[in-house]
Amino acid sequence: MTERVHRLSLMVHYRWLKEDFPRRDCDGKILEVCDLCHNKLCFSIQHIVIETHETNQARNHSKLQNRCSGCHVPRCLL
């Protein structure tokens, strides 16, 4: 459900239709909607990015460590 809220927030902000939403990057990697602040209830457009699964997993690892490793851009908002 949260991903849908984040996805909807991006769609409203960029005025995208469902079919306009980017699904893969230029290398063919599947894209995910991710929250920089790790707050699942937040839908602030400044805290939501579209990135690859690998980058999202690195972000989730940062959250578990309670610090941003800085290995991804933009940095987490911990």
VODRENFI-686265 format. One record per residue: residue number from 1; residue in one letter; x, y, z of N, C-alpha, C, O in turn. Coordinates in steps of 0.1 Angstrom, whole numbers, plus 2048, in hexadecimal, padded with zeros to 3 digits. Each point is the difference from the previous one (the first is absolute). Example, Ala and Ser with C-alpha at 12.3 -4.5 7.8 and 13.67 -1.06 7.14 Angstrom:
REC  nr rest n_u n_v n_w ca_u ca_v ca_w c_u c_v c_w o_u o_v o_w
REC   1    a 884 7C7 84E  7F7  80C  800 809 80C 800 80A 800 807
REC   2    s 7F2 80B 7F2  809  80B  800 7F8 80B 808 805 80B 801
This chain:
REC  nr rest n_u n_v n_w ca_u ca_v ca_w c_u c_v c_w o_u o_v o_w
REC   1    m 808 7F4 800  7F8  80C  800 809 80D 800 7FC 809 7F9
REC   2    t 80F 7F7 80F  808  80B  801 806 804 7F2 800 80C 7FC
REC   3    e 805 7EA 7FD  806  803  7F3 7F5 806 7F7 804 809 7F8
REC   4    r 7F0 7F3 809  7F5  807  7F8 7FF 80E 803 7FE 809 7F8
REC   5    v 803 7FB 815  7FF  80E  804 80C 808 7FB 7FE 80B 7FB
REC   6    h 80E 7EF 806  80B  807  7FB 7FF 801 7F1 803 80B 7FA
REC   7    r 7F9 7EB 7FF  7FF  800  7F1 7F5 80B 7FD 802 807 7F6
REC   8    l 7F3 7F9 811  7F5  80A  7FD 805 80E 802 7FD 809 7F8
REC   9    s 80B 7F9 813  806  80D  802 809 805 7F4 7FF 80C 7FC
REC  10    l 809 7EB 7FF  808  803  7F4 7F7 803 7F4 803 809 7F8
REC  11    m 7F3 7EF 806  7F7  802  7F5 7F9 80D 800 7FE 807 7F6
REC  12    v 7FD 7FD 816  7F9  80D  801 80A 80B 7FE 7FD 80A 7F8
REC  13    h 80F 7F5 80E  80A  80B  7FF 804 802 7F1 801 80B 7FB
REC  14    y 802 7EA 7FE  805  801  7F2 7F5 7FF 7F6 803 801 7F4
REC  15    r 7F1 7FE 811  7F4  7FF  7F7 802 7F4 7F6 7FD 801 7F4
REC  16    w 807 7F4 811  802  7F4  7F9 7F3 7F8 800 7F9 800 80A
REC  17    l 804 7F9 7EC  7F5  7F6  800 807 7F3 804 80D 7FF 800
REC  18    k 7EC 7F7 803  806  7F3  804 809 7FA 7F6 80B 7FB 803
REC  19    e 7F2 807 7F0  808  7FA  7F5 80D 809 7FE 809 7FB 7F9
REC  20    d 7F7 811 80C  80C  809  7FF 80B 7FD 80A 80B 804 7FE
REC  21    f 7F1 7F4 80C  809  7FE  80B 80C 7F8 7FC 7FE 7F5 7FA
REC  22    p 80E 80F 808  80C  7F9  7FC 801 7F2 807 7FF 7FF 80C
REC  23    r 803 7F7 7EC  801  7F2  806 80E 7FA 800 804 7F8 808
REC  24    r 805 80D 7EE  80D  7FB  7FF 80A 80C 7FD 7FC 809 7FA
REC  25    d 811 7F5 80A  809  80A  7FD 806 7FE 7F2 7FC 7F6 7FA
REC  26    c 80E 812 802  806  7FE  7F3 807 7F3 7FE 803 7FC 7F5
REC  27    d 801 7FE 816  807  7F3  7FF 7F6 7F4 801 804 7F4 800
REC  28    g 7EF 80F 801  7F6  7F6  801 7FD 7FB 80E 7F8 7F6 802
REC  29    k 80E 810 808  7FE  7FC  80E 7F2 805 805 7FC 80B 7FC
REC  30    i 7FD 7ED 80B  7F3  804  805 802 80B 80A 808 7FF 809
REC  31    l 7EF 80B 7F6  800  80B  809 7F6 7FF 80B 7F5 7FA 7FE
REC  32    e 80E 80B 80E  7F7  7FF  80C 7FE 80F 805 809 808 7FE
REC  33    v 7EC 7FA 809  7FE  80C  807 805 7FF 80E 7FD 7F6 807
REC  34    c 80C 813 7FD  806  7FF  80D 7FF 80D 808 7FF 80B 7FA
REC  35    d 800 7F4 813  7FF  80B  809 80D 803 806 806 7F7 807
REC  36    l 800 815 7F8  80D  804  805 800 801 80F 80A 7FD 807
REC  37    c 7EB 806 7FF  7FF  802  80F 7FD 7F3 807 800 800 80C
REC  38    h 7FD 7F5 7ED  7FC  7F3  806 7F4 801 808 7FD 7F7 809
REC  39    n 7FA 813 7F5  7F4  801  808 7F5 7FC 7F6 7FC 807 7F6
REC  40    k 7FE 7ED 80C  7F6  7FA  7F7 7F4 809 7FF 7F8 7FF 7F6
REC  41    l 805 809 814  7F4  809  7FF 802 80D 7F9 7F7 807 7FD
REC  42    c 816 7FC 800  803  80D  7FA 7FE 7FF 7F1 803 7F6 7F9
REC  43    f 7F6 814 801  7FE  800  7F2 805 80D 7FA 7FC 805 7F5
REC  44    s 80D 802 812  806  80C  7FB 808 7FE 7F3 809 7F7 800
REC  45    i 7F5 810 7F6  806  7FE  7F3 80F 802 801 808 7FA 7F8
REC  46    q 7FD 80E 812  80E  802  802 807 7F3 806 80C 7FF 7FF
REC  47    h 7EC 7F8 806  806  7F4  807 7FE 7F4 7F7 803 7F5 805
REC  48    i 7F8 80C 7EF  7FD  7F4  7F8 808 800 7F3 801 80B 7F9
REC  49    v 806 7EA 804  808  7FF  7F4 7FC 7F3 7F9 7FA 7F7 806
REC  50    i 80A 809 7ED  7FE  7F3  7F8 80F 7FB 7FE 808 808 7FB
REC  51    e 7FA 7EC 809  80E  7FB  7FF 7FF 7F1 7FE 7F6 7F9 801
REC  52    t 816 801 7FC  801  7F1  7FE 7FE 7F9 80D 802 805 80B
REC  53    h 7FB 7EE 7F4  7FE  7F7  80C 80E 800 808 7FF 800 80C
REC  54    e 80C 7FF 7ED  80D  800  807 802 80C 809 805 7FF 80B
REC  55    t 7F8 80D 7EF  802  80C  808 7F6 801 80C 804 804 80B
REC  56    n 7F0 7F7 7F2  7F6  800  80B 805 7F6 80B 7FE 804 80C
REC  57    q 807 7F1 7F1  805  7F7  80A 80C 806 808 801 7FE 80C
REC  58    a 808 809 7ED  80B  807  807 7FA 80A 80A 805 802 80B
REC  59    r 7F0 805 7F1  7FA  80A  809 7FA 7F9 80C 801 805 80B
REC  60    n 7F8 7EF 7F3  7FB  7F9  80B 80A 7FB 809 7FE 800 80C
REC  61    h 80E 7FC 7EF  80B  7FC  808 805 80C 809 803 7FE 80C
REC  62    s 7FD 80E 7EE  804  80C  807 7F7 802 80C 804 804 80B
REC  63    k 7EF 7FA 7F3  7F6  802  80A 803 7F6 80C 7FF 804 80B
REC  64    l 804 7F0 7F2  803  7F6  80A 80D 804 808 801 7FD 80C
REC  65    q 808 80A 7ED  80C  804  807 7FE 80D 807 809 805 807
REC  66    n 7EC 802 7F7  7FC  80D  806 80A 80B 7FB 802 809 807
REC  67    r 803 7F5 7ED  808  80B  7FA 801 7FE 7F1 7FF 7F4 7FB
REC  68    c 802 816 7FE  801  800  7F1 80E 7FD 7FC 809 807 804
REC  69    s 7F9 7EF 7F5  80E  7FC  7FB 805 80A 7F6 80C 801 7FE
REC  70    g 7EB 807 7FC  804  809  7F6 803 7FA 7F2 805 807 7F7
REC  71    c 7F8 7EC 808  803  7F9  7F3 7F6 802 7F6 801 7FB 7F5
REC  72    h 7F4 80D 80E  7F5  802  7F6 7FD 80F 800 801 807 80A
REC  73    v 7FA 7FD 7EB  7FC  80E  7FE 7F1 800 7FC 7FD 7F9 7F6
REC  74    p 7FB 80F 810  803  809  80B 801 7F8 80D 7FC 7F4 801
REC  75    r 80B 812 809  802  7FA  80C 7F3 7FE 808 7F6 807 7FE
REC  76    c 80A 7EF 80B  7F5  7FE  809 7FD 80C 809 809 808 803
REC  77    l 7EB 7F9 801  7FC  80A  80A 7FD 7FA 80D 7F5 7FE 804
REC  78    l 816 7FD 803  7FE  7F9  80D 7FE 80A 80B 7FE 7FC 80C
